[in-house]
């Protein structure tokens, strides 16, 4: 899943920078490439490594990426997931929902941005809500992640009509309307990678 997400980000990094050029300093794609590098090597060779360890190590590696707010926010999200994963067993759909929600809670303590502010939260919130709904409906992890990817993409698209309220883009005000937020787009790419990998795994188990 991590490697598939990294590949998806690499494929679209130029678009991410182009989106950021409209409302920011144009380096978001470069930052996400560095984050993708960390995702691609995040899972250790040792099969005994648990989910908590993987999420924690990934979070710290992403936090170490030099690239402004994106690395800080995404790294915090992974560290939040690690705290929840420490007390869980197999990563079934309900467990995945709980782990993702813990990551969102940790991120919400780090930033005051919320859905509607034209940030990555516009994609992340709907994605996690989709996993939660899928878990409640008894769906598989693969189905949940497919729903999450669709929700994240829809959330990213919704930012086109929003006015930025955070980061450098907030100083442009209404000029940010008409442009998709690069952070939200990155979250959509992340979940699209997760979903593609989960769909290709046997039984839709969705191994991290």
C-alpha positions as CSV (number, residue, x, y, z in Angstrom):
1,X,0.0,0.0,0.0
2,X,2.8,2.4,0.9
3,X,4.7,1.7,-2.3
4,X,1.6,2.0,-4.4
5,X,0.8,5.4,-2.8
6,X,4.4,6.5,-3.4
7,X,4.1,5.5,-7.1
8,X,0.9,7.4,-7.5
9,X,2.4,10.5,-6.0
10,X,5.5,10.2,-8.2
11,X,3.3,10.0,-11.3
12,X,1.5,13.2,-10.5
13,X,4.2,15.3,-8.8
14,X,4.4,17.7,-11.7
15,X,0.6,18.4,-11.4
16,X,1.0,19.0,-7.7
17,X,3.6,21.6,-8.3
18,X,1.5,23.2,-11.0
19,X,-1.4,23.4,-8.6
20,X,0.8,24.9,-5.9
21,X,2.2,27.5,-8.4
22,X,-1.3,29.0,-8.7
23,X,-1.7,29.8,-5.0
24,X,1.7,29.0,-3.3
25,X,5.4,28.8,-4.0
26,X,5.2,25.9,-6.5
27,X,7.2,23.4,-4.5
28,X,4.5,21.1,-3.2
29,X,5.2,18.4,-5.8
30,X,8.9,18.4,-4.8
31,X,8.0,18.0,-1.2
32,X,5.6,15.1,-2.0
33,X,8.3,13.4,-4.0
34,X,10.5,13.4,-0.9
35,X,7.5,12.1,1.2
36,X,7.0,9.4,-1.5
37,X,10.6,8.3,-1.1
38,X,10.0,7.8,2.6
39,X,6.8,5.8,2.0
40,X,8.5,3.6,-0.5
41,X,11.1,2.4,2.1
42,X,8.9,2.6,5.1
43,X,8.1,-1.1,5.6
44,X,11.1,-3.0,7.1
45,X,12.2,-6.3,5.7
46,X,11.5,-8.0,9.0
47,X,8.0,-9.5,8.9
48,X,7.8,-9.3,12.6
49,X,7.5,-5.5,12.6
50,X,4.0,-4.5,13.7
51,X,1.7,-1.9,12.4
52,X,2.4,0.5,15.2
53,X,6.2,0.4,14.5
54,X,5.6,0.8,10.8
55,X,3.3,3.8,11.2
56,X,5.6,5.4,13.8
57,X,8.8,5.0,11.8
58,X,7.0,6.3,8.7
59,X,5.7,9.3,10.6
60,X,9.1,10.3,11.9
61,X,10.7,9.9,8.5
62,X,8.1,12.1,6.9
63,X,8.5,14.7,9.7
64,X,12.2,14.8,8.7
65,X,11.4,15.8,5.2
66,X,12.3,19.4,4.5
67,X,9.2,20.9,2.8
68,X,7.1,23.2,4.9
69,X,3.7,22.3,6.3
70,X,2.9,19.2,4.3
71,X,5.6,17.0,5.8
72,X,4.7,18.2,9.3
73,X,1.0,17.5,8.8
74,X,1.2,14.2,7.1
75,X,3.9,13.0,9.5
76,X,1.7,13.9,12.4
77,X,-1.2,11.9,10.8
78,X,1.0,8.8,10.6
79,X,2.2,9.2,14.2
80,X,-1.4,9.4,15.3
81,X,-2.2,6.2,13.6
82,X,0.8,4.5,15.3
83,X,-0.6,5.4,18.8
84,X,-3.9,3.6,17.9
85,X,-2.3,0.7,16.1
86,X,-0.2,-0.1,19.3
87,X,-3.4,-1.5,20.9
88,X,-4.9,-3.3,17.9
89,X,-4.6,-6.8,16.4
90,X,-5.1,-7.7,12.8
91,X,-5.8,-4.8,10.5
92,X,-9.4,-5.5,9.6
93,X,-11.8,-2.9,8.3
94,X,-13.0,-1.8,11.8
95,X,-9.5,-1.6,13.1
96,X,-8.4,0.4,10.0
97,X,-11.2,2.9,10.6
98,X,-10.1,3.3,14.3
99,X,-6.5,3.8,13.3
100,X,-7.3,6.4,10.6
101,X,-9.6,8.2,13.0
102,X,-6.8,8.4,15.5
103,X,-4.5,9.8,12.9
104,X,-7.1,12.5,12.1
105,X,-7.5,13.3,15.7
106,X,-3.8,13.8,16.1
107,X,-3.7,16.0,13.0
108,X,-6.7,18.0,14.2
109,X,-4.7,18.9,17.4
110,X,-1.8,20.1,15.2
111,X,-3.8,22.4,12.9
112,X,-7.0,24.4,13.2
113,X,-7.8,23.8,9.5
114,X,-11.1,21.9,8.9
115,X,-13.0,20.8,5.9
116,X,-14.0,23.9,3.9
117,X,-10.7,25.7,4.5
118,X,-9.2,24.5,1.2
119,X,-6.5,22.2,2.7
120,X,-5.7,18.6,2.8
121,X,-8.5,18.2,5.4
122,X,-11.1,18.6,2.7
123,X,-9.9,15.2,1.3
124,X,-8.8,13.5,4.5
125,X,-12.0,14.0,6.4
126,X,-14.3,12.5,3.8
127,X,-11.9,9.6,3.1
128,X,-11.8,8.6,6.8
129,X,-15.6,9.0,7.1
130,X,-16.0,6.7,4.1
131,X,-13.8,4.0,5.8
132,X,-15.9,4.4,9.0
133,X,-19.1,4.0,7.1
134,X,-17.8,0.9,5.2
135,X,-16.7,-0.7,8.5
136,X,-20.1,-0.1,10.0
137,X,-21.7,-1.7,7.0
138,X,-19.5,-4.8,7.3
139,X,-17.6,-4.2,4.1
140,X,-14.0,-5.4,3.4
141,X,-10.9,-3.3,3.8
142,X,-10.5,-3.3,0.1
143,X,-14.0,-1.9,-0.4
144,X,-13.5,0.6,2.4
145,X,-10.3,1.9,0.8
146,X,-11.9,2.1,-2.6
147,X,-14.7,4.2,-1.1
148,X,-12.1,6.3,0.7
149,X,-10.2,7.0,-2.5
150,X,-13.4,8.1,-4.2
151,X,-14.3,10.3,-1.3
152,X,-10.9,11.9,-1.1
153,X,-10.9,12.7,-4.8
154,X,-14.4,14.2,-4.5
155,X,-13.1,16.3,-1.5
156,X,-10.1,17.5,-3.5
157,X,-12.3,18.5,-6.4
158,X,-14.6,20.4,-4.1
159,X,-11.7,22.7,-3.1
160,X,-11.9,24.3,-6.6
161,X,-14.8,26.5,-5.4
162,X,-13.3,27.3,-2.0
163,X,-11.2,30.2,-0.8
164,X,-8.0,29.4,1.0
165,X,-7.8,30.2,4.7
166,X,-4.4,28.8,5.5
167,X,-0.8,29.0,4.4
168,X,0.6,31.4,1.8
169,X,-2.6,31.0,-0.3
170,X,-4.8,32.8,2.3
171,X,-3.2,36.1,1.3
172,X,-4.6,35.7,-2.2
173,X,-8.1,35.5,-0.9
174,X,-10.7,35.0,-3.6
175,X,-8.0,34.6,-6.3
176,X,-7.5,31.0,-5.0
177,X,-11.0,30.1,-6.2
178,X,-10.9,28.1,-9.4
179,X,-7.9,26.1,-8.4
180,X,-7.8,22.6,-6.8
181,X,-5.8,22.5,-3.5
182,X,-2.5,20.6,-3.9
183,X,-2.6,19.3,-0.4
184,X,-6.1,17.8,-0.8
185,X,-5.0,16.4,-4.1
186,X,-2.0,14.7,-2.5
187,X,-4.3,13.0,0.0
188,X,-6.5,11.8,-2.9
189,X,-3.4,10.3,-4.5
190,X,-2.3,8.7,-1.2
191,X,-5.7,6.9,-0.8
192,X,-5.8,6.0,-4.5
193,X,-2.5,4.2,-4.1
194,X,-3.8,2.5,-0.9
195,X,-7.0,1.4,-2.7
196,X,-5.2,0.0,-5.7
197,X,-2.8,-2.1,-3.6
198,X,-5.6,-3.4,-1.4
199,X,-7.7,-4.4,-4.4
200,X,-4.8,-6.4,-5.8
201,X,-4.0,-8.3,-2.6
202,X,-5.6,-11.7,-1.9
203,X,-8.9,-11.4,-0.2
204,X,-8.8,-7.6,0.0
205,X,-7.0,-7.8,3.3
206,X,-5.2,-4.5,2.7
207,X,-1.8,-5.1,4.3
208,X,0.1,-1.9,5.0
